[in-house]
């Protein structure tokens, strides 16, 4: 699954994370993978008011490194344990 994330093959959603930190970065991901691993993403993409995936989902208050680590956790159950990553997971309620 990690290779699927890093390659970006067949990705159908983009995120723009870290604007508030002045070091924003784009990320490609897969709605199905995110939704299958997390209820917040399931609601975000398949709920009654789904996110428009034609443009990047803006996440200004999460550092890009933390967001990358969160995606790594979702796709492959790996994380570096940084405080920024734990903030991202807790703040946005991204739990398994």
N, CA, C and O atoms as a CHARMM CRD file, in Angstrom:
* protein
*
  384
    1    1 UNK  N      0.81700  -1.20200   0.00000 PROA 1      0.00000
    2    1 UNK  CA     0.00000   0.00000   0.00000 PROA 1      0.00000
    3    1 UNK  C      0.86200   1.26800   0.00000 PROA 1      0.00000
    4    1 UNK  O      0.48400   2.27900  -0.59200 PROA 1      0.00000
    5    2 UNK  N      1.99400   1.21100   0.65000 PROA 2      0.00000
    6    2 UNK  CA     2.87100   2.37900   0.69600 PROA 2      0.00000
    7    2 UNK  C      3.29600   2.78500  -0.72200 PROA 2      0.00000
    8    2 UNK  O      3.37000   3.97300  -1.03600 PROA 2      0.00000
    9    3 UNK  N      3.57000   1.80400  -1.56100 PROA 3      0.00000
   10    3 UNK  CA     3.96000   2.08900  -2.94800 PROA 3      0.00000
   11    3 UNK  C      2.82000   2.78700  -3.70100 PROA 3      0.00000
   12    3 UNK  O      3.06500   3.66700  -4.52700 PROA 3      0.00000
   13    4 UNK  N      1.59600   2.39700  -3.41800 PROA 4      0.00000
   14    4 UNK  CA     0.43500   3.03000  -4.03900 PROA 4      0.00000
   15    4 UNK  C      0.39800   4.51200  -3.69400 PROA 4      0.00000
   16    4 UNK  O      0.10100   5.35300  -4.54300 PROA 4      0.00000
   17    5 UNK  N      0.70100   4.81900  -2.44500 PROA 5      0.00000
   18    5 UNK  CA     0.71700   6.21000  -2.00600 PROA 5      0.00000
   19    5 UNK  C      1.84800   6.98400  -2.66800 PROA 5      0.00000
   20    5 UNK  O      1.62400   8.05900  -3.22400 PROA 5      0.00000
   21    6 UNK  N      3.05000   6.44900  -2.61200 PROA 6      0.00000
   22    6 UNK  CA     4.20200   7.19100  -3.12600 PROA 6      0.00000
   23    6 UNK  C      4.19700   7.32900  -4.64600 PROA 6      0.00000
   24    6 UNK  O      4.71900   8.31000  -5.17700 PROA 6      0.00000
   25    7 UNK  N      3.62000   6.37000  -5.34300 PROA 7      0.00000
   26    7 UNK  CA     3.59300   6.45600  -6.80800 PROA 7      0.00000
   27    7 UNK  C      2.52800   7.43700  -7.29300 PROA 7      0.00000
   28    7 UNK  O      2.68800   8.06600  -8.33900 PROA 7      0.00000
   29    8 UNK  N      1.44800   7.56300  -6.53500 PROA 8      0.00000
   30    8 UNK  CA     0.35400   8.42500  -6.96500 PROA 8      0.00000
   31    8 UNK  C     -0.51100   7.80500  -8.03800 PROA 8      0.00000
   32    8 UNK  O     -1.46400   8.43200  -8.50100 PROA 8      0.00000
   33    9 UNK  N     -0.19400   6.56800  -8.44800 PROA 9      0.00000
   34    9 UNK  CA    -0.98700   5.89300  -9.47400 PROA 9      0.00000
   35    9 UNK  C     -2.44600   5.79300  -9.05700 PROA 9      0.00000
   36    9 UNK  O     -2.75700   5.40000  -7.93300 PROA 9      0.00000
   37   10 UNK  N     -3.32800   6.14800  -9.96400 PROA 10     0.00000
   38   10 UNK  CA    -4.77200   6.05300  -9.78300 PROA 10     0.00000
   39   10 UNK  C     -5.30600   6.92200  -8.63900 PROA 10     0.00000
   40   10 UNK  O     -6.41600   6.69300  -8.15900 PROA 10     0.00000
   41   11 UNK  N     -4.53700   7.90400  -8.20500 PROA 11     0.00000
   42   11 UNK  CA    -5.02300   8.78100  -7.13200 PROA 11     0.00000
   43   11 UNK  C     -6.22600   9.57500  -7.63900 PROA 11     0.00000
   44   11 UNK  O     -6.31300   9.92000  -8.81700 PROA 11     0.00000
   45   12 UNK  N     -7.14100   9.85100  -6.72700 PROA 12     0.00000
   46   12 UNK  CA    -8.35400  10.57300  -7.11300 PROA 12     0.00000
   47   12 UNK  C     -8.69300  11.72100  -6.16900 PROA 12     0.00000
   48   12 UNK  O     -9.78600  12.28500  -6.23300 PROA 12     0.00000
   49   13 UNK  N     -7.74800  12.06500  -5.29300 PROA 13     0.00000
   50   13 UNK  CA    -7.93200  13.22200  -4.42400 PROA 13     0.00000
   51   13 UNK  C     -6.56100  13.83900  -4.15800 PROA 13     0.00000
   52   13 UNK  O     -5.55300  13.14400  -4.03300 PROA 13     0.00000
   53   14 UNK  N     -6.56100  15.16100  -4.07700 PROA 14     0.00000
   54   14 UNK  CA    -5.33100  15.88400  -3.75600 PROA 14     0.00000
   55   14 UNK  C     -5.56300  16.72900  -2.51500 PROA 14     0.00000
   56   14 UNK  O     -6.66700  17.21700  -2.27700 PROA 14     0.00000
   57   15 UNK  N     -4.52200  16.89100  -1.73900 PROA 15     0.00000
   58   15 UNK  CA    -4.55500  17.72400  -0.54000 PROA 15     0.00000
   59   15 UNK  C     -3.47600  18.79000  -0.66700 PROA 15     0.00000
   60   15 UNK  O     -2.42700  18.56400  -1.27000 PROA 15     0.00000
   61   16 UNK  N     -3.74800  19.95100  -0.09200 PROA 16     0.00000
   62   16 UNK  CA    -2.78200  21.04000  -0.02300 PROA 16     0.00000
   63   16 UNK  C     -2.62200  21.35300   1.45300 PROA 16     0.00000
   64   16 UNK  O     -3.46500  22.02500   2.04600 PROA 16     0.00000
   65   17 UNK  N     -1.54600  20.86900   2.04500 PROA 17     0.00000
   66   17 UNK  CA    -1.36400  20.97100   3.49400 PROA 17     0.00000
   67   17 UNK  C     -0.23300  21.92100   3.85700 PROA 17     0.00000
   68   17 UNK  O      0.79400  21.97300   3.18000 PROA 17     0.00000
   69   18 UNK  N     -0.43700  22.67900   4.94600 PROA 18     0.00000
   70   18 UNK  CA     0.63100  23.46700   5.54400 PROA 18     0.00000
   71   18 UNK  C      0.70500  24.92600   5.19800 PROA 18     0.00000
   72   18 UNK  O      1.72100  25.56600   5.46900 PROA 18     0.00000
   73   19 UNK  N     -0.33000  25.47900   4.60900 PROA 19     0.00000
   74   19 UNK  CA    -0.29800  26.89700   4.21500 PROA 19     0.00000
   75   19 UNK  C      0.02600  27.80600   5.40000 PROA 19     0.00000
   76   19 UNK  O      0.76300  28.77900   5.24200 PROA 19     0.00000
   77   20 UNK  N     -0.51200  27.50500   6.58200 PROA 20     0.00000
   78   20 UNK  CA    -0.26800  28.33400   7.76700 PROA 20     0.00000
   79   20 UNK  C      1.19300  28.30800   8.21700 PROA 20     0.00000
   80   20 UNK  O      1.61700  29.17000   8.98800 PROA 20     0.00000
   81   21 UNK  N      1.95300  27.34500   7.75000 PROA 21     0.00000
   82   21 UNK  CA     3.35400  27.20700   8.13800 PROA 21     0.00000
   83   21 UNK  C      4.29900  27.80800   7.09900 PROA 21     0.00000
   84   21 UNK  O      5.51300  27.83300   7.30400 PROA 21     0.00000
   85   22 UNK  N      3.74700  28.29300   5.98400 PROA 22     0.00000
   86   22 UNK  CA     4.56100  28.88100   4.94400 PROA 22     0.00000
   87   22 UNK  C      5.35500  27.86100   4.14400 PROA 22     0.00000
   88   22 UNK  O      6.28500  28.21400   3.41900 PROA 22     0.00000
   89   23 UNK  N      4.98400  26.60300   4.27800 PROA 23     0.00000
   90   23 UNK  CA     5.70300  25.55200   3.54100 PROA 23     0.00000
   91   23 UNK  C      4.71500  24.52500   3.00000 PROA 23     0.00000
   92   23 UNK  O      4.90100  23.31900   3.16100 PROA 23     0.00000
   93   24 UNK  N      3.67700  25.01800   2.36600 PROA 24     0.00000
   94   24 UNK  CA     2.60700  24.14900   1.87200 PROA 24     0.00000
   95   24 UNK  C      3.11100  23.16900   0.82500 PROA 24     0.00000
   96   24 UNK  O      4.05600  23.43800   0.08400 PROA 24     0.00000
   97   25 UNK  N      2.45100  22.03300   0.79400 PROA 25     0.00000
   98   25 UNK  CA     2.84200  20.97500  -0.13700 PROA 25     0.00000
   99   25 UNK  C      1.59100  20.25600  -0.63600 PROA 25     0.00000
  100   25 UNK  O      0.60900  20.12500   0.09500 PROA 25     0.00000
  101   26 UNK  N      1.63400  19.78900  -1.89100 PROA 26     0.00000
  102   26 UNK  CA     0.54400  19.00300  -2.46500 PROA 26     0.00000
  103   26 UNK  C      0.77400  17.52200  -2.22200 PROA 26     0.00000
  104   26 UNK  O      1.90800  17.04300  -2.26000 PROA 26     0.00000
  105   27 UNK  N     -0.31000  16.80300  -1.97200 PROA 27     0.00000
  106   27 UNK  CA    -0.27700  15.36100  -1.76600 PROA 27     0.00000
  107   27 UNK  C     -1.37700  14.72000  -2.59800 PROA 27     0.00000
  108   27 UNK  O     -2.48400  15.25200  -2.68700 PROA 27     0.00000
  109   28 UNK  N     -1.07700  13.59000  -3.20200 PROA 28     0.00000
  110   28 UNK  CA    -2.07600  12.80900  -3.91900 PROA 28     0.00000
  111   28 UNK  C     -2.41700  11.58500  -3.08000 PROA 28     0.00000
  112   28 UNK  O     -1.55400  11.00900  -2.41700 PROA 28     0.00000
  113   29 UNK  N     -3.69000  11.19700  -3.12100 PROA 29     0.00000
  114   29 UNK  CA    -4.12100  10.03500  -2.34200 PROA 29     0.00000
  115   29 UNK  C     -5.31100   9.38100  -3.04000 PROA 29     0.00000
  116   29 UNK  O     -5.69000   9.76200  -4.14700 PROA 29     0.00000
  117   30 UNK  N     -5.88100   8.40200  -2.37500 PROA 30     0.00000
  118   30 UNK  CA    -6.96900   7.60000  -2.93000 PROA 30     0.00000
  119   30 UNK  C     -8.14400   7.61700  -1.95500 PROA 30     0.00000
  120   30 UNK  O     -8.02900   7.15700  -0.81900 PROA 30     0.00000
  121   31 UNK  N     -9.26500   8.15000  -2.41000 PROA 31     0.00000
  122   31 UNK  CA   -10.43600   8.25800  -1.53500 PROA 31     0.00000
  123   31 UNK  C    -10.83300   6.91300  -0.94000 PROA 31     0.00000
  124   31 UNK  O    -11.17600   6.83400   0.24000 PROA 31     0.00000
  125   32 UNK  N    -10.79000   5.86800  -1.73600 PROA 32     0.00000
  126   32 UNK  CA   -11.19800   4.55400  -1.23500 PROA 32     0.00000
  127   32 UNK  C    -10.30300   4.09900  -0.07900 PROA 32     0.00000
  128   32 UNK  O    -10.79800   3.61600   0.93900 PROA 32     0.00000
  129   33 UNK  N     -9.00600   4.25300  -0.23600 PROA 33     0.00000
  130   33 UNK  CA    -8.08200   3.82800   0.82600 PROA 33     0.00000
  131   33 UNK  C     -8.32100   4.64500   2.09100 PROA 33     0.00000
  132   33 UNK  O     -8.46400   4.08400   3.17800 PROA 33     0.00000
  133   34 UNK  N     -8.36400   5.96000   1.95200 PROA 34     0.00000
  134   34 UNK  CA    -8.57600   6.81900   3.11600 PROA 34     0.00000
  135   34 UNK  C     -9.90800   6.50500   3.79400 PROA 34     0.00000
  136   34 UNK  O     -9.98100   6.41800   5.01900 PROA 34     0.00000
  137   35 UNK  N    -10.94800   6.33700   3.00200 PROA 35     0.00000
  138   35 UNK  CA   -12.28300   6.07200   3.54200 PROA 35     0.00000
  139   35 UNK  C    -12.40000   4.70400   4.19100 PROA 35     0.00000
  140   35 UNK  O    -13.14400   4.52900   5.15600 PROA 35     0.00000
  141   36 UNK  N    -11.67100   3.74400   3.66500 PROA 36     0.00000
  142   36 UNK  CA   -11.74900   2.40200   4.24400 PROA 36     0.00000
  143   36 UNK  C    -11.01500   2.31900   5.57300 PROA 36     0.00000
  144   36 UNK  O    -11.25500   1.39900   6.35400 PROA 36     0.00000
  145   37 UNK  N    -10.13200   3.25900   5.83600 PROA 37     0.00000
  146   37 UNK  CA    -9.33900   3.22900   7.06300 PROA 37     0.00000
  147   37 UNK  C     -9.81600   4.21700   8.11100 PROA 37     0.00000
  148   37 UNK  O     -9.37800   4.15000   9.25900 PROA 37     0.00000
  149   38 UNK  N    -10.71500   5.14300   7.74000 PROA 38     0.00000
  150   38 UNK  CA   -11.06700   6.20400   8.67400 PROA 38     0.00000
  151   38 UNK  C    -12.46900   6.74100   8.41900 PROA 38     0.00000
  152   38 UNK  O    -12.82300   7.06700   7.28700 PROA 38     0.00000
  153   39 UNK  N    -13.25900   6.82800   9.47900 PROA 39     0.00000
  154   39 UNK  CA   -14.63800   7.30600   9.36200 PROA 39     0.00000
  155   39 UNK  C    -14.72100   8.77600   8.97000 PROA 39     0.00000
  156   39 UNK  O    -15.65300   9.17500   8.27200 PROA 39     0.00000
  157   40 UNK  N    -13.76200   9.58500   9.40600 PROA 40     0.00000
  158   40 UNK  CA   -13.77300  11.00300   9.03900 PROA 40     0.00000
  159   40 UNK  C    -13.62300  11.14800   7.52800 PROA 40     0.00000
  160   40 UNK  O    -14.35000  11.91600   6.89800 PROA 40     0.00000
  161   41 UNK  N    -12.68100  10.41100   6.95200 PROA 41     0.00000
  162   41 UNK  CA   -12.52200  10.45600   5.49800 PROA 41     0.00000
  163   41 UNK  C    -13.73300   9.86100   4.79400 PROA 41     0.00000
  164   41 UNK  O    -14.13700  10.36600   3.74700 PROA 41     0.00000
  165   42 UNK  N    -14.32400   8.80300   5.33700 PROA 42     0.00000
  166   42 UNK  CA   -15.51000   8.20600   4.71600 PROA 42     0.00000
  167   42 UNK  C    -16.62200   9.24100   4.61700 PROA 42     0.00000
  168   42 UNK  O    -17.25800   9.37800   3.57200 PROA 42     0.00000
  169   43 UNK  N    -16.85400   9.96300   5.69900 PROA 43     0.00000
  170   43 UNK  CA   -17.87700  11.00400   5.69800 PROA 43     0.00000
  171   43 UNK  C    -17.48900  12.13900   4.75200 PROA 43     0.00000
  172   43 UNK  O    -18.33300  12.67500   4.03500 PROA 43     0.00000
  173   44 UNK  N    -16.20900  12.49800   4.75800 PROA 44     0.00000
  174   44 UNK  CA   -15.72200  13.59000   3.92600 PROA 44     0.00000
  175   44 UNK  C    -15.93700  13.31900   2.43200 PROA 44     0.00000
  176   44 UNK  O    -16.29300  14.22400   1.67700 PROA 44     0.00000
  177   45 UNK  N    -15.72100  12.08700   2.01800 PROA 45     0.00000
  178   45 UNK  CA   -15.79100  11.76700   0.59500 PROA 45     0.00000
  179   45 UNK  C    -17.10200  11.12300   0.14900 PROA 45     0.00000
  180   45 UNK  O    -17.48000  11.24300  -1.01700 PROA 45     0.00000
  181   46 UNK  N    -17.79700  10.44400   1.05600 PROA 46     0.00000
  182   46 UNK  CA   -18.99400   9.70000   0.65600 PROA 46     0.00000
  183   46 UNK  C    -20.22500  10.02500   1.49100 PROA 46     0.00000
  184   46 UNK  O    -21.24800   9.35300   1.36100 PROA 46     0.00000
  185   47 UNK  N    -20.14600  11.04500   2.34700 PROA 47     0.00000
  186   47 UNK  CA   -21.28000  11.43400   3.17600 PROA 47     0.00000
  187   47 UNK  C    -22.30700  12.22800   2.39600 PROA 47     0.00000
  188   47 UNK  O    -22.24500  12.30900   1.16900 PROA 47     0.00000
  189   48 UNK  N    -23.24700  12.81200   3.11300 PROA 48     0.00000
  190   48 UNK  CA   -24.34200  13.53100   2.45700 PROA 48     0.00000
  191   48 UNK  C    -23.87300  14.80300   1.73900 PROA 48     0.00000
  192   48 UNK  O    -24.53700  15.25700   0.80700 PROA 48     0.00000
  193   49 UNK  N    -22.74700  15.38100   2.15300 PROA 49     0.00000
  194   49 UNK  CA   -22.17900  16.54900   1.48200 PROA 49     0.00000
  195   49 UNK  C    -20.71200  16.25800   1.15500 PROA 49     0.00000
  196   49 UNK  O    -19.81500  16.79600   1.80300 PROA 49     0.00000
  197   50 UNK  N    -20.46600  15.41400   0.15800 PROA 50     0.00000
  198   50 UNK  CA   -19.08900  15.00000  -0.13100 PROA 50     0.00000
  199   50 UNK  C    -18.21100  16.14700  -0.61400 PROA 50     0.00000
  200   50 UNK  O    -18.66900  17.08500  -1.26700 PROA 50     0.00000
  201   51 UNK  N    -16.94400  16.03700  -0.27000 PROA 51     0.00000
  202   51 UNK  CA   -15.93200  17.00800  -0.68400 PROA 51     0.00000
  203   51 UNK  C    -15.80100  17.00200  -2.20700 PROA 51     0.00000
  204   51 UNK  O    -15.82100  15.94400  -2.83500 PROA 51     0.00000
  205   52 UNK  N    -15.66800  18.18400  -2.79000 PROA 52     0.00000
  206   52 UNK  CA   -15.42800  18.30400  -4.21900 PROA 52     0.00000
  207   52 UNK  C    -13.96400  17.95600  -4.47700 PROA 52     0.00000
  208   52 UNK  O    -13.07000  18.66700  -4.01800 PROA 52     0.00000
  209   53 UNK  N    -13.71500  16.89000  -5.19300 PROA 53     0.00000
  210   53 UNK  CA   -12.34800  16.42200  -5.43000 PROA 53     0.00000
  211   53 UNK  C    -11.74900  16.95500  -6.72400 PROA 53     0.00000
  212   53 UNK  O    -10.68900  16.50200  -7.15600 PROA 53     0.00000
  213   54 UNK  N    -12.43000  17.91800  -7.34200 PROA 54     0.00000
  214   54 UNK  CA   -11.89400  18.52400  -8.56200 PROA 54     0.00000
  215   54 UNK  C    -10.74200  19.47500  -8.25600 PROA 54     0.00000
  216   54 UNK  O     -9.93900  19.78200  -9.13700 PROA 54     0.00000
  217   55 UNK  N    -10.65800  19.93900  -7.02300 PROA 55     0.00000
  218   55 UNK  CA    -9.57200  20.82100  -6.60100 PROA 55     0.00000
  219   55 UNK  C     -8.97500  20.26100  -5.31500 PROA 55     0.00000
  220   55 UNK  O     -9.63000  19.47700  -4.62800 PROA 55     0.00000
  221   56 UNK  N     -7.74800  20.64600  -4.97400 PROA 56     0.00000
  222   56 UNK  CA    -7.13200  20.11500  -3.75500 PROA 56     0.00000
  223   56 UNK  C     -7.91500  20.48600  -2.49300 PROA 56     0.00000
  224   56 UNK  O     -8.44800  21.58900  -2.37800 PROA 56     0.00000
  225   57 UNK  N     -7.97200  19.55500  -1.56600 PROA 57     0.00000
  226   57 UNK  CA    -8.57200  19.80400  -0.25800 PROA 57     0.00000
  227   57 UNK  C     -7.55100  20.59700   0.53800 PROA 57     0.00000
  228   57 UNK  O     -6.43600  20.12400   0.76200 PROA 57     0.00000
  229   58 UNK  N     -7.91700  21.79100   0.96700 PROA 58     0.00000
  230   58 UNK  CA    -7.00200  22.67000   1.69000 PROA 58     0.00000
  231   58 UNK  C     -6.99200  22.32700   3.17400 PROA 58     0.00000
  232   58 UNK  O     -8.03500  22.33300   3.82900 PROA 58     0.00000
  233   59 UNK  N     -5.81200  22.03000   3.69800 PROA 59     0.00000
  234   59 UNK  CA    -5.63900  21.76100   5.12400 PROA 59     0.00000
  235   59 UNK  C     -4.51500  22.68200   5.60100 PROA 59     0.00000
  236   59 UNK  O     -3.36300  22.25900   5.69800 PROA 59     0.00000
  237   60 UNK  N     -4.85200  23.93900   5.89700 PROA 60     0.00000
  238   60 UNK  CA    -3.82400  24.94000   6.18700 PROA 60     0.00000
  239   60 UNK  C     -3.10800  24.75900   7.51400 PROA 60     0.00000
  240   60 UNK  O     -1.95100  25.15700   7.64700 PROA 60     0.00000
  241   61 UNK  N     -3.77500  24.16700   8.49800 PROA 61     0.00000
  242   61 UNK  CA    -3.23600  24.13300   9.85900 PROA 61     0.00000
  243   61 UNK  C     -2.47600  22.86300  10.21700 PROA 61     0.00000
  244   61 UNK  O     -2.22400  22.61400  11.39700 PROA 61     0.00000
  245   62 UNK  N     -2.10900  22.06300   9.24100 PROA 62     0.00000
  246   62 UNK  CA    -1.31700  20.85600   9.48300 PROA 62     0.00000
  247   62 UNK  C     -0.02600  20.96200   8.68200 PROA 62     0.00000
  248   62 UNK  O     -0.04900  21.17400   7.47000 PROA 62     0.00000
  249   63 UNK  N      1.09200  20.81100   9.37200 PROA 63     0.00000
  250   63 UNK  CA     2.40400  20.89100   8.73300 PROA 63     0.00000
  251   63 UNK  C      2.52700  19.78100   7.68200 PROA 63     0.00000
  252   63 UNK  O      2.06900  18.66200   7.91500 PROA 63     0.00000
  253   64 UNK  N      3.13900  20.07700   6.53400 PROA 64     0.00000
  254   64 UNK  CA     3.26400  19.06300   5.48300 PROA 64     0.00000
  255   64 UNK  C      3.95200  17.77600   5.94100 PROA 64     0.00000
  256   64 UNK  O      3.55700  16.69100   5.51500 PROA 64     0.00000
  257   65 UNK  N      4.96400  17.87000   6.79200 PROA 65     0.00000
  258   65 UNK  CA     5.62900  16.66300   7.29200 PROA 65     0.00000
  259   65 UNK  C      4.67000  15.80800   8.10000 PROA 65     0.00000
  260   65 UNK  O      4.67800  14.58100   7.99600 PROA 65     0.00000
  261   66 UNK  N      3.84700  16.46000   8.90500 PROA 66     0.00000
  262   66 UNK  CA     2.86400  15.73100   9.71300 PROA 66     0.00000
  263   66 UNK  C      1.82300  15.07900   8.81700 PROA 66     0.00000
  264   66 UNK  O      1.41400  13.94400   9.06400 PROA 66     0.00000
  265   67 UNK  N      1.39100  15.78400   7.78200 PROA 67     0.00000
  266   67 UNK  CA     0.39100  15.22300   6.88500 PROA 67     0.00000
  267   67 UNK  C      0.96100  14.02700   6.13000 PROA 67     0.00000
  268   67 UNK  O      0.27900  13.01700   5.96000 PROA 67     0.00000
  269   68 UNK  N      2.19700  14.13700   5.68000 PROA 68     0.00000
  270   68 UNK  CA     2.84400  13.01100   4.99600 PROA 68     0.00000
  271   68 UNK  C      2.94000  11.80300   5.91400 PROA 68     0.00000
  272   68 UNK  O      2.70300  10.67500   5.48200 PROA 68     0.00000
  273   69 UNK  N      3.28200  12.02700   7.17100 PROA 69     0.00000
  274   69 UNK  CA     3.36100  10.92600   8.12300 PROA 69     0.00000
  275   69 UNK  C      1.99000  10.32800   8.41300 PROA 69     0.00000
  276   69 UNK  O      1.86400   9.11600   8.58300 PROA 69     0.00000
  277   70 UNK  N      0.96400  11.17300   8.46900 PROA 70     0.00000
  278   70 UNK  CA    -0.39200  10.67200   8.67800 PROA 70     0.00000
  279   70 UNK  C     -0.80900   9.77800   7.51400 PROA 70     0.00000
  280   70 UNK  O     -1.40000   8.71800   7.72200 PROA 70     0.00000
  281   71 UNK  N     -0.50100  10.20500   6.28700 PROA 71     0.00000
  282   71 UNK  CA    -0.82400   9.37200   5.12400 PROA 71     0.00000
  283   71 UNK  C     -0.06200   8.04700   5.18800 PROA 71     0.00000
  284   71 UNK  O     -0.61500   6.99600   4.86600 PROA 71     0.00000
  285   72 UNK  N      1.17700   8.09700   5.59400 PROA 72     0.00000
  286   72 UNK  CA     1.97500   6.87800   5.74200 PROA 72     0.00000
  287   72 UNK  C      1.32800   5.93300   6.74600 PROA 72     0.00000
  288   72 UNK  O      1.30000   4.72000   6.53900 PROA 72     0.00000
  289   73 UNK  N      0.81700   6.48600   7.81600 PROA 73     0.00000
  290   73 UNK  CA     0.12900   5.68300   8.83100 PROA 73     0.00000
  291   73 UNK  C     -1.13300   5.04800   8.25500 PROA 73     0.00000
  292   73 UNK  O     -1.38100   3.86000   8.46100 PROA 73     0.00000
  293   74 UNK  N     -1.92100   5.82700   7.54200 PROA 74     0.00000
  294   74 UNK  CA    -3.16900   5.32200   6.96100 PROA 74     0.00000
  295   74 UNK  C     -2.89500   4.20800   5.94300 PROA 74     0.00000
  296   74 UNK  O     -3.59200   3.19300   5.92500 PROA 74     0.00000
  297   75 UNK  N     -1.88400   4.40300   5.10400 PROA 75     0.00000
  298   75 UNK  CA    -1.59500   3.43400   4.04900 PROA 75     0.00000
  299   75 UNK  C     -0.79700   2.22400   4.53600 PROA 75     0.00000
  300   75 UNK  O     -1.00500   1.11300   4.04900 PROA 75     0.00000
  301   76 UNK  N      0.11100   2.42600   5.49000 PROA 76     0.00000
  302   76 UNK  CA     1.05300   1.34400   5.80600 PROA 76     0.00000
  303   76 UNK  C      1.29300   1.11300   7.29400 PROA 76     0.00000
  304   76 UNK  O      2.18400   0.34700   7.65900 PROA 76     0.00000
  305   77 UNK  N      0.51600   1.76000   8.15700 PROA 77     0.00000
  306   77 UNK  CA     0.67800   1.60000   9.60600 PROA 77     0.00000
  307   77 UNK  C      2.07300   1.96800  10.09700 PROA 77     0.00000
  308   77 UNK  O      2.54800   1.41100  11.08600 PROA 77     0.00000
  309   78 UNK  N      2.73000   2.89800   9.41700 PROA 78     0.00000
  310   78 UNK  CA     4.03600   3.36300   9.88000 PROA 78     0.00000
  311   78 UNK  C      3.96700   4.85600  10.13900 PROA 78     0.00000
  312   78 UNK  O      3.27300   5.59100   9.43700 PROA 78     0.00000
  313   79 UNK  N      4.69400   5.29300  11.15000 PROA 79     0.00000
  314   79 UNK  CA     4.74900   6.71600  11.49800 PROA 79     0.00000
  315   79 UNK  C      6.04900   6.95400  12.24600 PROA 79     0.00000
  316   79 UNK  O      6.55400   6.06000  12.92400 PROA 79     0.00000
  317   80 UNK  N      6.59200   8.16000  12.12300 PROA 80     0.00000
  318   80 UNK  CA     7.86000   8.43800  12.79200 PROA 80     0.00000
  319   80 UNK  C      7.68800   8.83900  14.25400 PROA 80     0.00000
  320   80 UNK  O      8.67700   8.99900  14.96900 PROA 80     0.00000
  321   81 UNK  N      6.45200   9.00200  14.70400 PROA 81     0.00000
  322   81 UNK  CA     6.20600   9.32500  16.10600 PROA 81     0.00000
  323   81 UNK  C      6.40400  10.77600  16.46500 PROA 81     0.00000
  324   81 UNK  O      6.43600  11.10600  17.65000 PROA 81     0.00000
  325   82 UNK  N      6.54000  11.65600  15.49600 PROA 82     0.00000
  326   82 UNK  CA     6.77700  13.06500  15.79800 PROA 82     0.00000
  327   82 UNK  C      5.55500  13.71600  16.43700 PROA 82     0.00000
  328   82 UNK  O      4.41900  13.28300  16.24300 PROA 82     0.00000
  329   83 UNK  N      5.82200  14.75300  17.19100 PROA 83     0.00000
  330   83 UNK  CA     4.75200  15.50900  17.83600 PROA 83     0.00000
  331   83 UNK  C      3.81800  16.10700  16.79200 PROA 83     0.00000
  332   83 UNK  O      2.60300  16.12000  16.99200 PROA 83     0.00000
  333   84 UNK  N      4.36000  16.60300  15.68100 PROA 84     0.00000
  334   84 UNK  CA     3.51500  17.17200  14.63200 PROA 84     0.00000
  335   84 UNK  C      2.54000  16.14400  14.08100 PROA 84     0.00000
  336   84 UNK  O      1.37900  16.46200  13.82200 PROA 84     0.00000
  337   85 UNK  N      3.00000  14.92500  13.90400 PROA 85     0.00000
  338   85 UNK  CA     2.13800  13.88100  13.37700 PROA 85     0.00000
  339   85 UNK  C      1.04000  13.53000  14.37000 PROA 85     0.00000
  340   85 UNK  O     -0.11700  13.36100  13.98500 PROA 85     0.00000
  341   86 UNK  N      1.39200  13.42200  15.63100 PROA 86     0.00000
  342   86 UNK  CA     0.38600  13.10200  16.64600 PROA 86     0.00000
  343   86 UNK  C     -0.65000  14.22300  16.72500 PROA 86     0.00000
  344   86 UNK  O     -1.83300  13.95300  16.92800 PROA 86     0.00000
  345   87 UNK  N     -0.22300  15.46900  16.56700 PROA 87     0.00000
  346   87 UNK  CA    -1.16000  16.58500  16.53700 PROA 87     0.00000
  347   87 UNK  C     -2.12500  16.41900  15.36700 PROA 87     0.00000
  348   87 UNK  O     -3.33500  16.58600  15.52400 PROA 87     0.00000
  349   88 UNK  N     -1.59600  16.09700  14.21700 PROA 88     0.00000
  350   88 UNK  CA    -2.42200  15.92700  13.02000 PROA 88     0.00000
  351   88 UNK  C     -3.45700  14.83600  13.23700 PROA 88     0.00000
  352   88 UNK  O     -4.63800  15.02500  12.94500 PROA 88     0.00000
  353   89 UNK  N     -3.01800  13.70600  13.74400 PROA 89     0.00000
  354   89 UNK  CA    -3.92200  12.57700  13.96100 PROA 89     0.00000
  355   89 UNK  C     -4.98200  12.92300  14.99800 PROA 89     0.00000
  356   89 UNK  O     -6.16300  12.63500  14.80100 PROA 89     0.00000
  357   90 UNK  N     -4.57100  13.53500  16.09300 PROA 90     0.00000
  358   90 UNK  CA    -5.52500  13.87000  17.16200 PROA 90     0.00000
  359   90 UNK  C     -6.42200  15.03400  16.75800 PROA 90     0.00000
  360   90 UNK  O     -7.64200  14.95600  16.89900 PROA 90     0.00000
  361   91 UNK  N     -5.82900  16.10100  16.26000 PROA 91     0.00000
  362   91 UNK  CA    -6.57500  17.31600  15.92000 PROA 91     0.00000
  363   91 UNK  C     -7.65700  17.05500  14.87500 PROA 91     0.00000
  364   91 UNK  O     -8.74500  17.62600  14.94800 PROA 91     0.00000
  365   92 UNK  N     -7.37200  16.22800  13.94100 PROA 92     0.00000
  366   92 UNK  CA    -8.33200  15.95100  12.87600 PROA 92     0.00000
  367   92 UNK  C     -9.03200  14.60600  13.06500 PROA 92     0.00000
  368   92 UNK  O     -9.68200  14.09300  12.15400 PROA 92     0.00000
  369   93 UNK  N     -8.88400  14.04800  14.27100 PROA 93     0.00000
  370   93 UNK  CA    -9.57000  12.81100  14.64600 PROA 93     0.00000
  371   93 UNK  C     -9.36500  11.69500  13.63200 PROA 93     0.00000
  372   93 UNK  O    -10.30900  11.00100  13.25400 PROA 93     0.00000
  373   94 UNK  N     -8.12800  11.53200  13.19900 PROA 94     0.00000
  374   94 UNK  CA    -7.81400  10.50000  12.21900 PROA 94     0.00000
  375   94 UNK  C     -7.35500   9.24700  12.96600 PROA 94     0.00000
  376   94 UNK  O     -6.15800   9.01800  13.14500 PROA 94     0.00000
  377   95 UNK  N     -8.30500   8.46200  13.38600 PROA 95     0.00000
  378   95 UNK  CA    -8.02200   7.23800  14.12700 PROA 95     0.00000
  379   95 UNK  C     -8.43300   6.05800  13.29000 PROA 95     0.00000
  380   95 UNK  O     -9.26700   6.17000  12.39200 PROA 95     0.00000
  381   96 UNK  N     -7.83800   4.92300  13.59500 PROA 96     0.00000
  382   96 UNK  CA    -8.21900   3.66900  12.92700 PROA 96     0.00000
  383   96 UNK  C     -9.56200   3.24300  13.39400 PROA 96     0.00000
  384   96 UNK  O    -10.06900   2.21100  12.95500 PROA 96     0.00000
